[in-house]
Amino acid sequence: MNLTTTDSVRALHARHVLTPWSAQRSLDMPVIERGDGCWLYDDAGKRYLDLSAGLVAVNLGHAHPGLARAIADQAATLAYVAPSFPTTVRAEVARELAALAPWPEGARTFFTTGGGEANEDAVKMARLVTGRHKILTAYRSFHGSAPGAGTLSGENRRWPNEPGLPGVVHFVTPFPYRSPFHTTNPAEETRRALDHLDFVLTYEDPQRVAAILLEPVVGSNGVVVYPPGYLAGVRERCTRHGILLVFDEVMTGFGRTGAAFAWRRLGVVPDVITFAKGVTSAYVPLGGVLLRESLAAYFDDHVLGCGHTYSGHPVAMAAARAALHAYREEGLYERGREIEGWMHELAEELRRESPLVGDVRGIGAFFAIELVRNRSTREPLVPWQGPTAGVMPTLLRALRDRGVYVFARYNVLLVTPPLVISRDDLAFGMHEIGQALRDLPGAGT
Ligand SMILES: Cc1ncc(COP(=O)(O)O)c(C=O)c1O
């Protein structure tokens, strides 16, 4: 069948494809045919600024020639071989990841197909190494969709998995803009949040806790940068109780925070890092678990009870090798710091333009715009519950009409562009957000 019109592609899609996290009848997205740098093009030639790098993943931008070539070459040479065979490309990617890891002792990587799978394998490894079974994760977190990773997640995307994986306990982490600890001072927020963690550890028994798994900067739940001292406090408790600290760097990795990984930007060293998304700039699905050598060595004499057909898939490895090369050669690991400066300037303008902008926060090229009905009460523009609701679909549609794609959850827009974005393109995107908010019917007080 030859599809020519947008309507016929949409109809065929609706008939045969199930789209994630959506009531299927609500879908109204354009048909995207190609990408170039920070821009996506639909089948009518209209262009959209990809202000969220897809799902915070296309860090190198679209149609990077080096990546496309590397993928094609690898597919023509060796598209697949069982993970048990050593291959050059897999060894080279793992060596480069070890060089980005924080541990002088060295590191090894177990490769997966995505981020959720990496978190599930990290949990399994932590349980095997420590002989303990409990896993602590945060409310207001996302770690993946399948039942294991879904149980780790601390928000409504967990609910369809319930009752879920036994042994997962959630705790409350700091959030200065909407303090769950009733503070207005970041130092006090950190202190109370660590007291709360001590309480949870006491009542769960720290000797039964294998790992604390955290996003070092909260991602799709609103880009929350923890106040100073919090992650260091979590690190200290992990060390004291023999608990492994796992950083889920699926979103924060590969330049997103202005460093190769967030641990470096934030100065806190975990024991395990999970990653995905930016490792191939999302060109090919890939994730992994990066383990410090002292943990990896455990599996020299004990069976590593994890495995996937696509673990270390050669085409994904070729994409990763080319992506890691591009980040390094194009200076993109640090580029987020420049984007952060632009965002602070542009956020000021946006705040002046629209009273619906409650908070603009972030680090590197990882920002959230939190929308409110009223700036003084901070009442969210739509409730933090249930599917995307209220005026948000109208706002997102208006943005698309204006040529901007933004990934949103509830009352939060994620401004997380490809790291190659120019200041002009970023300013265009922020300006259009301001204009779309100005025209939004029935919002605000
Ligand atoms: C922090 C974090 N962890 C894990 C995941 C899940 O990764 P994947 O969708 O590749 O399974 C995501 C996805 O957005 C994420 O943001």
PDBQT file of the ligand as one rigid body, heavy atoms in Angstrom, charges set to zero:
ROOT
HETATM    1  C1  LIG A 501      15.730   8.155  34.571  1.00  0.00    +0.000 C 
HETATM    2  C2  LIG A 501      15.187   7.094  33.665  1.00  0.00    +0.000 A 
HETATM    3  N1  LIG A 501      15.460   5.812  33.925  1.00  0.00    +0.000 NA
HETATM    4  C3  LIG A 501      15.007   4.819  33.144  1.00  0.00    +0.000 A 
HETATM    5  C4  LIG A 501      14.227   5.086  32.036  1.00  0.00    +0.000 A 
HETATM    6  C5  LIG A 501      13.725   3.970  31.185  1.00  0.00    +0.000 C 
HETATM    7  O1  LIG A 501      14.508   3.831  30.061  1.00  0.00    +0.000 OA
HETATM    8  P1  LIG A 501      13.952   2.998  28.811  1.00  0.00    +0.000 P 
HETATM    9  O2  LIG A 501      12.749   3.720  28.312  1.00  0.00    +0.000 OA
HETATM   10  O3  LIG A 501      15.109   2.984  27.849  1.00  0.00    +0.000 OA
HETATM   11  O4  LIG A 501      13.629   1.631  29.329  1.00  0.00    +0.000 OA
HETATM   12  C6  LIG A 501      13.921   6.418  31.714  1.00  0.00    +0.000 A 
HETATM   13  C7  LIG A 501      13.110   6.734  30.538  1.00  0.00    +0.000 C 
HETATM   14  O5  LIG A 501      12.724   7.833  30.289  1.00  0.00    +0.000 OA
HETATM   15  C8  LIG A 501      14.412   7.433  32.550  1.00  0.00    +0.000 A 
HETATM   16  O6  LIG A 501      14.120   8.729  32.321  1.00  0.00    +0.000 OA
ENDROOT
TORSDOF 0
